[in-house]
């Protein structure tokens, strides 16, 4: 005696089947550039344990494209240059600031693992709050707030 085969379809199964039938595929998400990989940079690292203003100055980023420190020096945003953008910071600038602030590896690793399909991510460490996201069009965006 042969038992009937039970099939269970989920919404994900239906979408995948529709894509296969239509000839489309689901591409792997684009990963963010690695904020922890050392690359050549003209900026020297700021002193370890620096505050936001010290990190910006020490990395030579005062007035740099894509780098904005608020007047009260408690909020920093870094917007890296995307492929279709004419200005923006470099990933080496992000690396320099994170190094100057001595951001722990578990946070920089989360930044490294951010993909273009991920929601904006955040973390807190000591007196700093971090929020970041990545998209292939706009590249990596990071906000750091002293709390």
Residue, then its C-alpha position, 0 to 999 in steps of 0.5 A: x500500500x502506498x501512502x499519499x505524499x503530503x506537500x507543504x507550501x509556504x509563502x517563501x516556497x511559492x515565491x521561490x517557485x515563481x522566480x524559478x519558473x519565470x527564469x529569475x534568480x535570487x542574488x546573494x546580498x552584497x556585503x558591506x566593505x570591511x570596516x576592520x580591514x587595514x588599507x593604505x590611508x593618508x590619515x594617521x590614526x588618532x590616539x587610542x581612546x579618543x572622544x569623537x572630536x579627537x578621533x575626527x581631528x586625529x584622523x585628519x577628517x575635519x571638514x572632510x567630505x562625508x564626515x559631519x561632527x555636530x557643533x556640540x561634538x556629541x554626534x558624528x556621521x560618516x557617509x562613504x562614497x557610493x559608486x554613483x556619488x561624487x563625494x563621500x568618505x573612504x572606508x579607511x576614514x571609518x577604520x581610522x575613527x573606529x580604531x581611534x575610539x578603540x571600538x571592540x571587535x564584536x561591534x566592528x565584526x557586526x559592521x563587517x557582516x552587514x549586507x545590503x538586505x539587512x535592516x539598519x543595525x545598532x550597538x552600544x559600547x561604553x558611552x557611545x551608541x552606533x547605528x549603521x547600514x549599507x547599500x550598494x548605491x550609497x555604500x556604508x553609513x555610520x552614526x556615532x553618538x556620545x550618550 
